[in-house]
Amino acid sequence: MKITIRRAVAADVHPIVAMLADDPLGAQRERPGDPAYLKAFEVIDADPHQLLAVAVAGDEVVGTLQLTFTSGLSRLGMTRATVEAVRVRSDQRGGGLGERLMRWAIDEARARGCGLVQLTTDASRVDAHRFYERLGFTASHVGMKLAL
């Protein structure tokens, strides 16, 4: 089946949230149907430093990820891309779609002049760690969070 990767639109929010919730970690923190997701989408969509993308097969959203482009002074003013919320719909896993999404994200980052692509992945996601390492990512930093 032909897969197209494109910028998400408001009509994609529901299937994106469904993918975020269809996961042991997401099931604990997501609330499909909450209007907060549409408000968040509006903020993301209006920000030129954000790119929420979806993979579409036919007219169905089957994958997603978000790219954030961050300018900084370090590394001679290099812009970096951060990949977040990578998800492939459960019935589409194992067919290479995750790799295709990530390669698309890397190409998009390169096209926007980024010198680095980075991501964090939950410490419990051992399969995801192997996936990202296979794509050339290295576990070079320790990530930390502070819940507010």
C-alpha positions as CSV (number, residue, x, y, z in Angstrom):
1,M,0.0,0.0,0.0
2,K,1.2,3.5,-0.8
3,I,2.2,5.6,2.2
4,T,2.4,9.4,2.1
5,I,4.0,11.5,4.8
6,R,2.7,15.0,5.2
7,R,2.0,17.8,7.7
8,A,-0.8,16.9,10.0
9,V,-4.2,18.8,9.8
10,A,-6.8,19.2,12.5
11,A,-8.8,16.2,11.2
12,D,-5.7,14.0,12.0
13,V,-5.7,14.8,15.7
14,H,-8.1,12.1,16.8
15,P,-6.2,9.2,15.1
16,I,-2.9,10.7,16.3
17,V,-4.2,10.7,19.9
18,A,-5.5,7.1,19.5
19,M,-2.0,6.0,18.6
20,L,-0.5,7.9,21.5
21,A,-3.0,6.1,23.8
22,D,-2.4,2.7,22.3
23,D,0.7,2.0,24.3
24,P,1.4,0.9,27.9
25,L,2.8,4.3,28.8
26,G,0.3,6.4,26.8
27,A,-2.7,4.4,28.2
28,Q,-1.8,5.9,31.6
29,R,-1.5,9.5,30.5
30,E,-3.7,10.2,27.4
31,R,-7.4,10.9,27.3
32,P,-8.7,10.5,23.8
33,G,-11.6,12.9,23.1
34,D,-10.3,15.7,25.4
35,P,-10.6,19.1,23.6
36,A,-7.1,20.0,24.9
37,Y,-5.6,18.0,22.0
38,L,-7.2,20.3,19.4
39,K,-6.0,23.4,21.3
40,A,-2.5,21.9,21.4
41,F,-2.6,21.2,17.7
42,E,-3.5,24.8,16.9
43,V,-0.4,26.0,18.9
44,I,1.8,23.4,17.2
45,D,0.5,24.1,13.7
46,A,1.0,27.9,14.1
47,D,4.6,27.6,15.2
48,P,7.1,27.5,12.3
49,H,9.6,25.6,14.5
50,Q,7.2,22.7,14.9
51,L,6.2,20.1,12.4
52,L,3.6,17.5,13.3
53,A,3.7,14.9,10.6
54,V,1.5,11.9,9.7
55,A,2.0,8.8,7.6
56,V,-1.2,8.1,5.6
57,A,-2.2,5.0,3.8
58,G,-5.3,5.6,1.6
59,D,-7.2,8.0,3.8
60,E,-6.1,6.5,7.1
61,V,-3.5,7.9,9.4
62,V,-1.1,5.0,10.2
63,G,1.9,6.8,11.8
64,T,3.0,10.1,13.3
65,L,5.9,12.0,14.7
66,Q,6.7,15.5,15.8
67,L,9.8,17.5,14.9
68,T,10.9,20.6,16.8
69,F,13.6,22.8,15.3
70,T,15.7,24.5,18.0
71,S,18.2,27.3,17.2
72,G,21.1,27.7,19.6
73,L,24.4,29.4,20.1
74,S,26.3,26.2,20.9
75,R,28.1,24.3,18.1
76,L,28.6,27.6,16.2
77,G,24.9,28.4,16.2
78,M,23.7,25.0,14.9
79,T,20.1,24.3,14.6
80,R,19.0,20.9,15.9
81,A,15.9,18.8,15.3
82,T,14.2,16.9,18.1
83,V,12.0,14.0,17.2
84,E,9.2,13.2,19.5
85,A,6.0,11.1,19.8
86,V,6.9,8.6,17.1
87,R,4.1,6.1,16.7
88,V,3.0,3.5,14.2
89,R,-0.6,2.2,14.4
90,S,-0.5,-1.2,16.0
91,D,-1.8,-3.1,12.9
92,Q,1.0,-1.5,10.8
93,R,4.0,-2.3,13.0
94,G,6.8,-4.5,11.7
95,G,6.6,-3.5,8.1
96,G,9.2,-0.8,8.0
97,L,6.9,2.3,8.5
98,G,8.7,3.4,11.6
99,E,12.0,3.4,9.8
100,R,10.5,5.2,6.8
101,L,9.0,7.9,9.2
102,M,12.4,8.4,10.9
103,R,14.3,8.6,7.6
104,W,11.8,11.2,6.4
105,A,12.3,13.2,9.6
106,I,16.1,13.0,9.2
107,D,15.8,14.2,5.6
108,E,13.4,17.0,6.7
109,A,15.9,18.1,9.4
110,R,18.8,18.1,6.9
111,A,16.7,20.1,4.4
112,R,16.0,22.7,7.1
113,G,19.8,23.1,7.8
114,C,19.9,21.1,11.0
115,G,23.3,19.7,12.0
116,L,21.9,17.2,14.5
117,V,18.8,15.1,15.1
118,Q,18.1,14.1,18.7
119,L,15.4,12.3,20.6
120,T,14.6,10.9,23.9
121,T,12.9,7.6,24.5
122,D,11.5,6.2,27.8
123,A,14.0,4.0,29.6
124,S,11.5,1.2,29.6
125,R,11.3,1.1,25.8
126,V,14.1,-1.4,25.1
127,D,12.8,-2.3,21.7
128,A,12.7,1.3,20.7
129,H,16.3,1.8,21.8
130,R,17.4,-1.0,19.5
131,F,15.4,0.5,16.7
132,Y,17.0,3.9,17.0
133,E,20.5,2.5,17.4
134,R,19.9,0.5,14.2
135,L,19.2,3.9,12.5
136,G,22.5,5.2,13.7
137,F,21.5,7.1,16.9
138,T,23.8,6.8,19.9
139,A,22.9,6.9,23.6
140,S,25.1,9.9,24.2
141,H,23.3,11.8,26.9
142,V,21.2,11.2,30.1
143,G,17.8,12.8,29.8
144,M,16.0,14.2,32.8
145,K,12.5,15.6,33.5
146,L,10.8,17.6,36.1
147,A,7.0,17.3,36.3
148,L,5.3,20.6,36.9
